């Protein structure tokens, strides 16, 4: 996910979820400014879907690397994951 507001540096958060292994998606990378750019470019290079959700990115950015997302973010993240799974089936 990517966040970009004019008054602050761009932020990016990368999530990973393995249904058979993980209880919930977890943060595998995050950064702002140049690091956010690198995360986004790496995702593009590997054909990883990028969703621009500034409010959600702000909340996810507060989490530590390797931590699972909290229950209050399940619904928002589930909508994005569901969309991605549908895209992969096309």
Secondary structure, DSSP 8 states (H G I E B T S, - for coil): -EE--TTS--EEEEEE--TTT-SS-EEEEEEETHHHHHHHHHHHHTT----B-HHHHHHHHTS-TT-B--GGGHHHHHHHHHHHHHHHH-
